[in-house]
Amino acid sequence: MYYVYILLSKKDDKFYTGCTTDLKKRVTMHNKKTIKSTQNRTPLKLVYYEAFLNREDAFQREKWLKTGWGRNHLKKTLKNYLKN
């Protein structure tokens, strides 16, 4: 199983989008500052994820979520959560 996930930085209120096969471990790694791209943005909270059976499908979705359209879609999807 492949997971595309969205983390929200509590430090700068920005999203981080990634892909992994072990979601729980990956989120822990981000918060332990072992992932260079997010080490200065902790703490991070998992706010969204999708599961895929195919690696290519997962990475294609990750790439799309990183576009302007993808970020807008995500903000609409999470609008009630982000209000709080």
N, C-alpha and C positions, 0 to 999 in steps of 0.2 A: 504494500500500500504506500502511496506517495501523498504527502500532505503539502498543500500550499497554505501558508499561514500569514496572518497579519498581527504584528505586535504594535502596541501603542506605547511610546516613551512617555513616562510620567515626568520626565525632566524637561522635554521640549514640545510635548503634545503632537509629535509627528509619528507617522506610520513607518514601519519597516516591513517589507514583504520578502518572504523566503520560501524555500521548498526543502523538504526533508522526508526521510523514511521513518524517523523516530521523533515524533512531535514533542513528547514530554521531555526527552533528553535534550533536544535542541533548544527549547525554551529555557531550560535550566542552564545550559551552556551560555546563552545570551546573558542571563542575569548574573552568572558568575564571571562575566567579563572575559570569557575565553574566545569570543567572536570579535575580531578586530573592528568590523564595521559598526558594531553597536556598543563597544566597551565604554564609550563616553556618554551614552544615552540611557543608562540604567537608572532606575528600575524600569523594566518593560513588562507589559501585561498582554497576554494573548487575548485578542478581541474577536478573532474570526479565523476560521480555517475551512478548507474543503479537502475531501479525500478523493484520490484517483487510483485506478488500477493500473494505469499506463504511465510510465515515466515521461514520455514525450507530451502527453496531454497535460500533465501537471506543470511541466516547465513552460509550455505554451500559455497556460492560464496565468502563471506567475508573471510572465513577460507582459501579458495584457493588463494585469492589475497594476503594473508599474507605469502604464501610460496615463495620460490625462483622462481619457474615457474611463479607464479602470478605476482610478482614484475617485472620480466623480460618482461612479456606480457604487463604490464602497461607502462613500460618505452618505449616499441616499439609503443604502441598505442598513447602515448603522446609525441613522439620524437620531433615533430615540435614545440610543445608548450614549451618543456623543453629547446630547443635550444635558445630561446629568453631570 
